[in-house]
Amino acid sequence: MNVSNQSQRGFTLIEILIVVVILGILAGIVVGQFQTTTASSNASAAKSSLKVVRSQIELYRYSHGTPTSVDVLVNNGNLASTPVSPEGFQYV
C-alpha cells in the first residue's frame, strides 16, 4: 500500500468567510465616509451659493428696495441665473 504523506494546501471555508466579513466591514466604512463627505460638500456649496444671493439682495436693496423674489435679481442682472441647490432645487 502506498500512503501519501502530503499535506493539503489551501484555505478552509472558515478562513475564507472571515476574510469576506472583514472586507465587508471595510467596504461599509468606506461607503459611510464617502456619504458623509458628499453631504458635507453639498452643505458647503449651498452655503456659498446663499452667500452670493444674500450679497446680491443687499446690492439690489440699496438701489431699488427689497426684491420680491430671486427672479427679480436675475431679470435685473444681479444674478446670471436662478441659483440652484446641490440637490437641484431652486432657491425661492
LOMARTI-644111 format. One record per atom (N, C-alpha, C): residue in three letters; atom name; x, y, z. Coordinates in Angstrom, 2 decimals, decimal comma. Example, Ala and Ser with C-alpha at 12.3 -4.5 7.8 and 13.67 -1.06 7.14 Angstrom:
! residues 2
  code  site       c1       c2       c3
   ALA     N    13,19    -5,69     7,80
   ALA    CA    12,30    -4,50     7,80
   ALA     C    13,20    -3,30     7,80
   SER     N    12,85    -2,25     7,08
   SER    CA    13,67    -1,06     7,14
   SER     C    12,90     0,03     7,87
This chain:
! residues 92
  code  site       c1       c2       c3
   MET     N     0,83    -1,17     0,00
   MET    CA     0,00     0,00     0,00
   MET     C     0,88     1,24     0,00
   ASN     N     0,52     2,15    -0,81
   ASN    CA     1,26     3,39    -0,95
   ASN     C     0,55     4,51    -0,19
   VAL     N     1,10     4,97     0,88
   VAL    CA     0,47     6,03     1,67
   VAL     C     1,18     7,34     1,35
   SER     N     0,41     8,30     0,93
   SER    CA     0,95     9,61     0,59
   SER     C     0,99    10,47     1,85
   ASN     N     2,09    11,13     2,06
   ASN    CA     2,26    11,93     3,26
   ASN     C     2,24    13,43     2,95
   GLN     N     1,56    13,80     1,87
   GLN    CA     1,50    15,21     1,50
   GLN     C     0,39    15,90     2,30
   SER     N     0,70    17,09     2,76
   SER    CA    -0,35    17,86     3,42
   SER     C    -1,06    18,68     2,34
   GLN     N    -2,35    18,81     2,50
   GLN    CA    -3,13    19,55     1,51
   GLN     C    -2,97    21,03     1,77
   ARG     N    -2,78    21,77     0,70
   ARG    CA    -2,62    23,22     0,82
   ARG     C    -3,89    23,89     0,33
   GLY     N    -4,25    24,97     0,99
   GLY    CA    -5,44    25,72     0,61
   GLY     C    -6,04    26,39     1,84
   PHE     N    -7,12    27,10     1,61
   PHE    CA    -7,79    27,81     2,70
   PHE     C    -9,04    27,05     3,09
   THR     N    -9,33    27,08     4,36
   THR    CA   -10,56    26,44     4,83
   THR     C   -11,73    27,40     4,60
   LEU     N   -12,92    26,87     4,68
   LEU    CA   -14,12    27,68     4,49
   LEU     C   -14,20    28,78     5,54
   ILE     N   -13,84    28,47     6,76
   ILE    CA   -13,87    29,46     7,85
   ILE     C   -12,92    30,62     7,55
   GLU     N   -11,73    30,32     7,07
   GLU    CA   -10,77    31,38     6,76
   GLU     C   -11,29    32,29     5,65
   ILE     N   -11,88    31,70     4,64
   ILE    CA   -12,44    32,50     3,54
   ILE     C   -13,60    33,35     4,03
   LEU     N   -14,46    32,79     4,88
   LEU    CA   -15,59    33,57     5,41
   LEU     C   -15,10    34,73     6,27
   ILE     N   -14,07    34,51     7,06
   ILE    CA   -13,53    35,59     7,89
   ILE     C   -13,00    36,73     7,02
   VAL     N   -12,30    36,39     5,96
   VAL    CA   -11,78    37,42     5,04
   VAL     C   -12,93    38,18     4,39
   VAL     N   -13,98    37,47     3,96
   VAL    CA   -15,13    38,12     3,33
   VAL     C   -15,82    39,07     4,31
   VAL     N   -15,96    38,65     5,56
   VAL    CA   -16,59    39,51     6,58
   VAL     C   -15,74    40,75     6,82
   ILE     N   -14,43    40,60     6,92
   ILE    CA   -13,55    41,75     7,13
   ILE     C   -13,64    42,71     5,95
   LEU     N   -13,63    42,19     4,73
   LEU    CA   -13,75    43,05     3,55
   LEU     C   -15,10    43,77     3,53
   GLY     N   -16,15    43,09     3,95
   GLY    CA   -17,47    43,73     4,02
   GLY     C   -17,50    44,87     5,01
   ILE     N   -16,88    44,66     6,15
   ILE    CA   -16,82    45,73     7,17
   ILE     C   -16,03    46,92     6,64
   LEU     N   -14,90    46,66     6,02
   LEU    CA   -14,09    47,75     5,46
   LEU     C   -14,84    48,50     4,37
   ALA     N   -15,56    47,78     3,52
   ALA    CA   -16,34    48,42     2,46
   ALA     C   -17,44    49,29     3,06
   GLY     N   -18,07    48,82     4,11
   GLY    CA   -19,11    49,62     4,78
   GLY     C   -18,56    50,90     5,36
   ILE     N   -17,37    50,84     5,91
   ILE    CA   -16,74    52,04     6,47
   ILE     C   -16,43    53,04     5,36
   VAL     N   -15,89    52,55     4,25
   VAL    CA   -15,53    53,43     3,14
   VAL     C   -16,78    54,10     2,56
   VAL     N   -17,84    53,35     2,36
   VAL    CA   -19,08    53,91     1,81
   VAL     C   -19,65    54,94     2,77
   GLY     N   -19,61    54,67     4,05
   GLY    CA   -20,10    55,62     5,04
   GLY     C   -19,32    56,93     5,02
   GLN     N   -18,01    56,83     4,91
   GLN    CA   -17,18    58,03     4,84
   GLN     C   -17,46    58,82     3,56
   PHE     N   -17,68    58,12     2,46
   PHE    CA   -17,97    58,78     1,19
   PHE     C   -19,28    59,55     1,27
   GLN     N   -20,30    58,96     1,88
   GLN    CA   -21,59    59,63     2,00
   GLN     C   -21,48    60,84     2,91
   THR     N   -20,71    60,75     3,97
   THR    CA   -20,52    61,88     4,88
   THR     C   -19,80    63,02     4,17
   THR     N   -18,78    62,69     3,39
   THR    CA   -18,03    63,70     2,65
   THR     C   -18,90    64,37     1,61
   THR     N   -19,73    63,59     0,92
   THR    CA   -20,63    64,15    -0,09
   THR     C   -21,63    65,11     0,54
   ALA     N   -22,21    64,72     1,66
   ALA    CA   -23,17    65,59     2,34
   ALA     C   -22,50    66,87     2,81
   SER     N   -21,29    66,76     3,31
   SER    CA   -20,56    67,94     3,78
   SER     C   -20,24    68,89     2,63
   SER     N   -19,83    68,35     1,49
   SER    CA   -19,51    69,21     0,35
   SER     C   -20,78    69,85    -0,21
   ASN     N   -21,90    69,14    -0,20
   ASN    CA   -23,16    69,74    -0,65
   ASN     C   -23,57    70,88     0,27
   ALA     N   -23,39    70,72     1,56
   ALA    CA   -23,73    71,78     2,51
   ALA     C   -22,84    73,00     2,29
   SER     N   -21,56    72,78     2,03
   SER    CA   -20,65    73,90     1,78
   SER     C   -21,01    74,63     0,49
   ALA     N   -21,37    73,89    -0,54
   ALA    CA   -21,78    74,51    -1,80
   ALA     C   -23,05    75,33    -1,62
   ALA     N   -24,00    74,82    -0,86
   ALA    CA   -25,24    75,54    -0,61
   ALA     C   -24,98    76,82     0,17
   LYS     N   -24,12    76,76     1,18
   LYS    CA   -23,79    77,96     1,96
   LYS     C   -23,13    79,02     1,08
   SER     N   -22,24    78,59     0,22
   SER    CA   -21,56    79,52    -0,67
   SER     C   -22,55    80,19    -1,62
   SER     N   -23,44    79,40    -2,18
   SER    CA   -24,45    79,93    -3,10
   SER     C   -25,36    80,92    -2,39
   LEU     N   -25,75    80,61    -1,17
   LEU    CA   -26,61    81,52    -0,41
   LEU     C   -25,90    82,81    -0,04
   LYS     N   -24,59    82,76     0,18
   LYS    CA   -23,84    83,99     0,46
   LYS     C   -23,86    84,91    -0,76
   VAL     N   -23,73    84,34    -1,95
   VAL    CA   -23,78    85,14    -3,17
   VAL     C   -25,16    85,78    -3,32
   VAL     N   -26,20    85,00    -3,12
   VAL    CA   -27,56    85,52    -3,23
   VAL     C   -27,78    86,62    -2,19
   ARG     N   -27,33    86,40    -0,98
   ARG    CA   -27,50    87,40     0,08
   ARG     C   -26,81    88,71    -0,29
   SER     N   -25,60    88,63    -0,81
   SER    CA   -24,88    89,86    -1,18
   SER     C   -25,58    90,58    -2,33
   GLN     N   -26,12    89,82    -3,28
   GLN    CA   -26,84    90,46    -4,39
   GLN     C   -28,15    91,08    -3,93
   ILE     N   -28,79    90,48    -2,95
   ILE    CA   -30,01    91,07    -2,38
   ILE     C   -29,67    92,41    -1,73
   GLU     N   -28,56    92,45    -1,01
   GLU    CA   -28,15    93,71    -0,36
   GLU     C   -27,86    94,79    -1,40
   LEU     N   -27,16    94,44    -2,47
   LEU    CA   -26,88    95,41    -3,53
   LEU     C   -28,17    95,91    -4,17
   TYR     N   -29,10    95,01    -4,42
   TYR    CA   -30,38    95,40    -5,02
   TYR     C   -31,16    96,28    -4,05
   ARG     N   -31,13    95,94    -2,77
   ARG    CA   -31,89    96,69    -1,76
   ARG     C   -31,42    98,14    -1,68
   TYR     N   -30,12    98,38    -1,80
   TYR    CA   -29,61    99,76    -1,73
   TYR     C   -30,10   100,59    -2,92
   SER     N   -30,27    99,96    -4,07
   SER    CA   -30,66   100,70    -5,27
   SER     C   -32,17   100,76    -5,48
   HIS     N   -32,87    99,66    -5,23
   HIS    CA   -34,27    99,56    -5,64
   HIS     C   -35,24    99,20    -4,51
   GLY     N   -34,76    98,90    -3,35
   GLY    CA   -35,63    98,42    -2,28
   GLY     C   -35,57    96,90    -2,20
   THR     N   -36,42    96,34    -1,40
   THR    CA   -36,40    94,89    -1,18
   THR     C   -36,93    94,15    -2,40
   PRO     N   -36,17    93,16    -2,91
   PRO    CA   -36,68    92,38    -4,05
   PRO     C   -37,82    91,47    -3,61
   THR     N   -38,75    91,24    -4,52
   THR    CA   -39,90    90,39    -4,19
   THR     C   -39,59    88,91    -4,37
   SER     N   -38,62    88,60    -5,22
   SER    CA   -38,23    87,20    -5,44
   SER     C   -36,81    87,15    -6,01
   VAL     N   -36,28    85,97    -6,12
   VAL    CA   -34,95    85,79    -6,71
   VAL     C   -35,00    86,10    -8,20
   ASP     N   -36,15    85,89    -8,84
   ASP    CA   -36,28    86,18   -10,27
   ASP     C   -36,04    87,65   -10,57
   VAL     N   -36,39    88,53    -9,65
   VAL    CA   -36,14    89,96    -9,83
   VAL     C   -34,64    90,21    -9,96
   LEU     N   -33,85    89,52    -9,17
   LEU    CA   -32,40    89,67    -9,23
   LEU     C   -31,85    89,16   -10,56
   VAL     N   -32,43    88,09   -11,08
   VAL    CA   -31,98    87,53   -12,36
   VAL     C   -32,36    88,49   -13,49
   ASN     N   -33,60    88,98   -13,49
   ASN    CA   -34,07    89,88   -14,55
   ASN     C   -33,34    91,21   -14,52
   ASN     N   -32,92    91,66   -13,35
   ASN    CA   -32,22    92,94   -13,21
   ASN     C   -30,74    92,82   -13,55
   GLY     N   -30,23    91,60   -13,66
   GLY    CA   -28,82    91,40   -14,00
   GLY     C   -27,91    91,20   -12,80
   ASN     N   -28,47    91,19   -11,60
   ASN    CA   -27,64    90,97   -10,41
   ASN     C   -27,14    89,53   -10,35
   LEU     N   -27,95    88,58   -10,81
   LEU    CA   -27,56    87,17   -10,86
   LEU     C   -27,63    86,70   -12,31
   ALA     N   -26,67    85,87   -12,70
   ALA    CA   -26,65    85,37   -14,08
   ALA     C   -27,79    84,40   -14,34
   SER     N   -28,14    83,60   -13,35
   SER    CA   -29,25    82,65   -13,49
   SER     C   -29,83    82,38   -12,12
   THR     N   -30,99    81,74   -12,10
   THR    CA   -31,62    81,40   -10,83
   THR     C   -30,73    80,39   -10,10
   PRO     N   -30,33    80,69    -8,88
   PRO    CA   -29,45    79,76    -8,15
   PRO     C   -30,15    78,44    -7,86
   VAL     N   -29,38    77,37    -7,93
   VAL    CA   -29,90    76,02    -7,71
   VAL     C   -29,06    75,36    -6,62
   SER     N   -29,73    74,64    -5,73
   SER    CA   -29,03    73,93    -4,66
   SER     C   -28,27    72,74    -5,23
   PRO     N   -27,32    72,18    -4,48
   PRO    CA   -26,59    71,00    -4,96
   PRO     C   -27,50    69,81    -5,27
   GLU     N   -28,68    69,77    -4,65
   GLU    CA   -29,63    68,68    -4,91
   GLU     C   -30,47    68,96    -6,16
   GLY     N   -30,35    70,17    -6,73
   GLY    CA   -31,07    70,50    -7,95
   GLY     C   -32,33    71,33    -7,74
   PHE     N   -32,59    71,77    -6,52
   PHE    CA   -33,78    72,57    -6,24
   PHE     C   -33,45    74,05    -6,37
   GLN     N   -34,42    74,83    -6,88
   GLN    CA   -34,22    76,27    -6,98
   GLN     C   -34,50    76,93    -5,64
   TYR     N   -33,70    77,95    -5,33
   TYR    CA   -33,95    78,73    -4,12
   TYR     C   -35,12    79,65    -4,38
   VAL     N   -35,97    79,81    -3,38
   VAL    CA   -37,16    80,65    -3,53
   VAL     C   -36,85    82,03    -3,01
